[in-house]
Amino acid sequence: RNDPYNRAVIEAERRLALDPHLQIVANSELVQNELQDVLGVPAERITLIPNGLDTARFEPPTEEQRAGARRSFVVPADALTIAFVGSGFARKGAFHLVESMRLMPEAFLLVCGRDKRRAALEALARKVGAANRVRILNGADDVRPVLHAADVFALPSLYDPSPNAALEALGCGLPVVTTADTGLAREI
């Protein structure tokens, strides 16, 4: 509300949404519902086209791929391993996830993403006594090794219209734990 740029963007979106000549594409039911409920766009002007997934690239790993990925991240072969992929750590819930590691003293967490608050996330991992079990990785062009090393994918986002990372995790055979405020939560 206080940022003039964001106010201008929101106003431009509102004007576009109300233009009766425009057809709008939503990539999740969450976005579709927001367009209707928040901006008043009639249902007949919204087309729902969910994000796709390259299932030839994102598939469950072989045992060899899984073992190699765990070795590369220095994760024990039998440790419960959680993957998180996403940039924008605060909005995507990385801080909450690292905080939760105090409740899972045997688990490992792989955080893959870019964020200017990386040092704060590392400090939090130390504070909760999980620095030796939390691997904060840089962003990656290919996140498959991170997903292949994991047993579960977690994305505790505050808001995420349609998280591709969660779709990729599903493609790699991982169960996905996410919040209700992601478009994917409403789809599955």
C-alpha positions in Angstrom: 0.0 0.0 0.0 2.8 2.4 0.7 4.9 1.7 -2.3 3.9 4.0 -5.2 5.3 1.5 -7.8 3.2 -1.4 -6.5 0.1 0.9 -6.2 0.6 1.8 -9.9 0.9 -1.8 -11.0 -2.2 -2.9 -9.0 -4.2 0.0 -10.6 -3.0 -0.9 -14.1 -4.0 -4.6 -13.4 -7.4 -3.5 -12.2 -8.0 -1.3 -15.3 -6.9 -4.2 -17.6 -9.0 -6.7 -15.8 -12.1 -4.6 -16.2 -11.6 -4.1 -19.9 -14.5 -6.2 -21.4 -12.5 -6.7 -24.7 -9.7 -8.7 -23.0 -9.6 -12.4 -22.4 -7.4 -13.3 -19.4 -5.4 -16.5 -18.9 -5.0 -17.8 -15.4 -2.4 -20.5 -14.6 -4.1 -21.8 -11.5 -7.5 -21.9 -9.8 -6.1 -19.6 -7.1 -5.4 -16.9 -9.7 -8.7 -17.6 -11.5 -10.6 -17.1 -8.2 -8.7 -13.9 -7.3 -9.4 -12.4 -10.7 -13.1 -13.1 -10.1 -13.3 -12.2 -6.4 -10.8 -9.4 -6.1 -11.0 -7.7 -9.5 -14.5 -8.7 -10.5 -13.6 -10.4 -13.8 -16.5 -12.4 -15.1 -15.8 -16.2 -15.3 -16.5 -16.3 -19.1 -13.5 -13.9 -19.7 -11.0 -16.2 -17.9 -9.3 -19.2 -19.4 -7.5 -21.6 -17.1 -4.3 -23.0 -18.5 -2.2 -24.6 -15.8 1.6 -24.6 -16.1 3.1 -27.6 -17.9 5.9 -30.0 -17.0 8.6 -31.6 -19.2 8.0 -35.2 -18.0 11.0 -36.4 -20.0 13.3 -34.2 -17.9 11.5 -34.4 -14.5 11.1 -38.1 -13.7 11.9 -40.2 -10.6 15.6 -40.8 -10.2 17.3 -44.2 -10.5 18.9 -45.5 -7.3 22.3 -44.6 -8.7 21.2 -41.0 -9.4 19.7 -40.7 -5.9 22.8 -42.0 -4.2 25.1 -39.8 -6.3 22.9 -36.7 -5.6 23.1 -37.4 -1.8 26.8 -37.9 -1.9 27.3 -34.6 -3.8 25.4 -32.7 -1.0 27.0 -34.7 1.8 23.7 -36.2 3.0 23.7 -39.6 4.7 22.1 -42.3 2.5 19.4 -43.1 5.1 18.6 -39.5 6.4 15.2 -38.0 5.8 16.0 -35.2 3.3 13.7 -32.3 2.5 14.2 -30.2 -0.7 13.2 -26.6 -1.0 13.6 -24.8 -4.4 12.8 -21.2 -4.9 14.0 -17.7 -4.8 12.5 -15.0 -2.6 13.1 -16.9 0.7 10.7 -14.8 2.8 7.7 -15.2 0.5 8.4 -18.8 -0.3 8.7 -19.7 3.4 12.4 -20.7 3.6 12.8 -19.1 7.0 9.9 -21.0 8.4 11.2 -24.2 7.0 14.7 -23.7 8.5 13.1 -22.8 11.8 11.2 -26.1 11.7 14.5 -28.0 11.5 14.8 -27.7 15.3 11.8 -30.1 15.4 13.4 -32.6 13.1 16.9 -33.3 14.6 17.6 -36.2 12.3 16.5 -34.5 9.0 18.5 -32.7 6.4 17.3 -29.7 4.3 18.5 -28.7 0.9 17.6 -25.1 0.1 18.2 -24.2 -3.6 17.6 -20.6 -4.7 18.9 -17.1 -4.9 18.1 -14.5 -2.4 19.8 -11.4 -1.0 18.9 -12.7 2.6 21.0 -15.8 2.3 23.3 -14.8 5.2 20.2 -14.4 7.4 19.0 -17.8 6.5 22.4 -19.3 7.3 22.4 -17.5 10.6 19.0 -18.9 11.4 20.2 -22.4 10.6 23.0 -21.8 13.2 20.6 -20.4 15.7 18.3 -23.4 15.6 21.2 -25.8 15.8 20.8 -27.1 12.3 23.7 -25.6 10.5 25.3 -29.0 9.9 22.1 -30.4 8.5 21.0 -27.4 6.3 22.6 -27.0 2.9 21.9 -23.6 1.5 22.9 -23.9 -2.2 23.0 -21.3 -4.9 20.3 -21.1 -7.5 20.7 -23.8 -10.2 19.8 -24.0 -13.8 19.1 -27.7 -13.2 17.4 -28.5 -9.9 17.1 -32.2 -10.6 20.0 -33.2 -8.4 18.4 -31.4 -5.4 15.1 -33.2 -6.1 16.8 -36.5 -6.7 18.5 -36.3 -3.3 15.3 -35.7 -1.4 12.5 -37.7 0.2 10.0 -34.9 0.2 9.6 -31.4 -1.2 8.4 -28.6 1.0 7.2 -25.2 -0.1 5.6 -23.3 2.8 4.9 -20.2 0.7 3.0 -17.2 1.9 1.7 -16.9 -1.6 2.6 -18.6 -4.9 0.2 -18.6 -7.8 1.6 -21.6 -9.6 4.9 -22.9 -8.3 6.8 -24.7 -11.1 9.3 -26.1 -8.5 6.5 -28.1 -6.9 5.4 -29.5 -10.2 9.0 -30.5 -10.9 9.2 -32.2 -7.6 6.0 -34.1 -8.3 7.5 -35.1 -11.7 10.5 -36.5 -9.8 8.2 -38.7 -7.7 8.4 -36.6 -4.5 5.5 -36.0 -2.2 4.9 -32.2 -1.9 4.1 -30.4 1.3 2.8 -26.9 0.7 0.5 -24.3 2.1 -3.0 -23.6 1.0 -1.8 -20.2 -0.4 -0.2 -21.8 -3.5 -2.1 -22.5 -6.7 -0.8 -26.1 -6.7 -2.4 -26.8 -3.3 -5.8 -26.1 -4.9 -5.0 -28.3 -7.9 -4.0 -31.5 -6.1 
